[in-house]
Amino acid sequence: MTIYIETDRLILRDWNEDDLLPFQRMNANTQVRRYFPDLLSYRKSEVDMRLMNDIIHKHQLGLFAVELKETNEWLGFIGLNYLPKESKYQFKELPFYEIGWRLIPEVWGNGLATEGAEAVLAYAQEQGITEVYALTAEGNASSRKVMEKIGMSHYDDFEYPNLGKYHPLKRHVRYYKDLTSS
Ligand SMILES: CC(C)(COP(=O)(O)OP(=O)(O)OC[C@H]1O[C@@H](n2cnc3c(N)ncnc32)[C@H](O)[C@@H]1OP(=O)(O)O)[C@@H](O)C(=O)NCCC(=O)NCCS
């Protein structure tokens, strides 16, 4: 294991094979994907999981698997995603790190995303990262709440690329946090 971050209730770590099926199920759940344009196939989730783990092993940073400390149940992921200069987004600030989270619905509303995200911010600071952004659909109130609870500020609004002009998820928001001042 190359990453092991503990909080009061969570362990953030790199991924293992036992995470695959719950990850696939989570990404095929319509409630979880409500603010995304699509559900993910089991094949796509498998590719994504391996990619996330490769990135963590290479950079010691990434989207970390999250488990409940008390039971070792896999709950989802929280971490940092590096958005390179050449990406589908047009932001002038690229490249930058985005902080992100996705948890199984059974555990929502208990402050776990906030708890894990705070640990990720502290870890990012230790790694010398000076700023992070977060992106989500305008209507994703719980994700925006997490951003606000970890001290991020609404930065701007943007249109999600490659979605039709009238798609209900077209409008997105971006949040920002400077990590040098806290
Ligand atoms: C976003 C997500 C990770 C939040 O996880 P969580 O563990 O429930 O988050 P927390 O409990 O730390 O905080 C959620 C906050 O949103 C609030 N909230 C939940 N639903 C809400 C709603 N419909 N409107 C307003 N606030 C809402 C909660 O009350 C809580 O705030 P509080 O602590 O002040 O009460 C989880 O909902 C999720 O995985 N969603 C699906 C994937 C997703 O959308 N990821 C983000 C994509 S950018």
The ligand as an SDF file (V2000), in Angstrom:
LIG
                    3D

 48 50  0  0  0  0  0  0  0  0999 V2000
  -21.5180   14.6370   -2.9190 C   0  0  0  0  0  0  0  0  0  0  0  0
  -21.3450   13.5070   -1.9180 C   0  0  0  0  0  0  0  0  0  0  0  0
  -19.9350   12.9190   -2.0150 C   0  0  0  0  0  0  0  0  0  0  0  0
  -21.5510   14.0580   -0.5090 C   0  0  0  0  0  0  0  0  0  0  0  0
  -21.2640   13.0320    0.4310 O   0  0  0  0  0  0  0  0  0  0  0  0
  -21.7510   13.1330    1.9600 P   0  0  0  0  0  0  0  0  0  0  0  0
  -20.9140   12.2050    2.7650 O   0  0  0  0  0  0  0  0  0  0  0  0
  -23.2200   12.9940    2.0140 O   0  0  0  0  0  0  0  0  0  0  0  0
  -21.3500   14.6390    2.2880 O   0  0  0  0  0  0  0  0  0  0  0  0
  -21.4140   15.3510    3.7100 P   0  0  0  0  0  0  0  0  0  0  0  0
  -22.3520   14.6010    4.6180 O   0  0  0  0  0  0  0  0  0  0  0  0
  -20.0130   15.5840    4.1780 O   0  0  0  0  0  0  0  0  0  0  0  0
  -22.0230   16.7580    3.3400 O   0  0  0  0  0  0  0  0  0  0  0  0
  -23.1700   16.8670    2.5250 C   0  0  0  0  0  0  0  0  0  0  0  0
  -23.8860   18.1560    2.8750 C   0  0  0  0  0  0  0  0  0  0  0  0
  -24.8410   18.4260    1.8660 O   0  0  0  0  0  0  0  0  0  0  0  0
  -26.1000   18.6000    2.4740 C   0  0  0  0  0  0  0  0  0  0  0  0
  -27.1040   18.1950    1.5180 N   0  0  0  0  0  0  0  0  0  0  0  0
  -27.4030   16.9460    1.1260 C   0  0  0  0  0  0  0  0  0  0  0  0
  -28.3880   16.9870    0.1920 N   0  0  0  0  0  0  0  0  0  0  0  0
  -28.6800   18.2820    0.0100 C   0  0  0  0  0  0  0  0  0  0  0  0
  -29.6030   18.9690   -0.7980 C   0  0  0  0  0  0  0  0  0  0  0  0
  -30.4110   18.3230   -1.6510 N   0  0  0  0  0  0  0  0  0  0  0  0
  -29.6310   20.3200   -0.7220 N   0  0  0  0  0  0  0  0  0  0  0  0
  -28.8170   20.9900    0.1030 C   0  0  0  0  0  0  0  0  0  0  0  0
  -27.8990   20.3880    0.8920 N   0  0  0  0  0  0  0  0  0  0  0  0
  -27.8510   19.0520    0.8440 C   0  0  0  0  0  0  0  0  0  0  0  0
  -26.0490   17.7650    3.7150 C   0  0  0  0  0  0  0  0  0  0  0  0
  -27.0200   18.1570    4.6540 O   0  0  0  0  0  0  0  0  0  0  0  0
  -24.6360   18.0570    4.1850 C   0  0  0  0  0  0  0  0  0  0  0  0
  -24.5180   19.3210    4.7890 O   0  0  0  0  0  0  0  0  0  0  0  0
  -24.5610   19.5090    6.4060 P   0  0  0  0  0  0  0  0  0  0  0  0
  -23.4190   18.7140    6.9380 O   0  0  0  0  0  0  0  0  0  0  0  0
  -24.3910   20.9610    6.5910 O   0  0  0  0  0  0  0  0  0  0  0  0
  -25.8740   18.9860    6.8430 O   0  0  0  0  0  0  0  0  0  0  0  0
  -22.3760   12.3760   -2.1650 C   0  0  0  0  0  0  0  0  0  0  0  0
  -23.6590   12.9460   -2.1390 O   0  0  0  0  0  0  0  0  0  0  0  0
  -22.1540   11.6740   -3.4900 C   0  0  0  0  0  0  0  0  0  0  0  0
  -21.3400   10.7640   -3.5990 O   0  0  0  0  0  0  0  0  0  0  0  0
  -22.9080   12.0620   -4.5370 N   0  0  0  0  0  0  0  0  0  0  0  0
  -22.8610   11.4060   -5.8320 C   0  0  0  0  0  0  0  0  0  0  0  0
  -21.5830   11.6950   -6.5680 C   0  0  0  0  0  0  0  0  0  0  0  0
  -21.3830   13.1700   -6.7820 C   0  0  0  0  0  0  0  0  0  0  0  0
  -22.3000   13.8760   -7.1560 O   0  0  0  0  0  0  0  0  0  0  0  0
  -20.1430   13.5820   -6.5580 N   0  0  0  0  0  0  0  0  0  0  0  0
  -19.7460   14.9430   -6.7500 C   0  0  0  0  0  0  0  0  0  0  0  0
  -19.5430   15.2110   -8.1660 C   0  0  0  0  0  0  0  0  0  0  0  0
  -18.6690   16.7140   -8.3820 S   0  0  0  0  0  0  0  0  0  0  0  0
  1  2  1  0
  2  3  1  0
  2  4  1  0
  2 36  1  0
  4  5  1  0
  5  6  1  0
  6  7  2  0
  6  8  1  0
  6  9  1  0
  9 10  1  0
 10 11  2  0
 10 12  1  0
 10 13  1  0
 13 14  1  0
 14 15  1  0
 15 16  1  0
 15 30  1  0
 16 17  1  0
 17 18  1  0
 17 28  1  0
 18 19  1  0
 18 27  1  0
 19 20  2  0
 20 21  1  0
 21 22  1  0
 21 27  2  0
 22 23  1  0
 22 24  2  0
 24 25  1  0
 25 26  2  0
 26 27  1  0
 28 29  1  0
 28 30  1  0
 30 31  1  0
 31 32  1  0
 32 33  2  0
 32 34  1  0
 32 35  1  0
 36 37  1  0
 36 38  1  0
 38 39  2  0
 38 40  1  0
 40 41  1  0
 41 42  1  0
 42 43  1  0
 43 44  2  0
 43 45  1  0
 45 46  1  0
 46 47  1  0
 47 48  1  0
M  END
$$$$
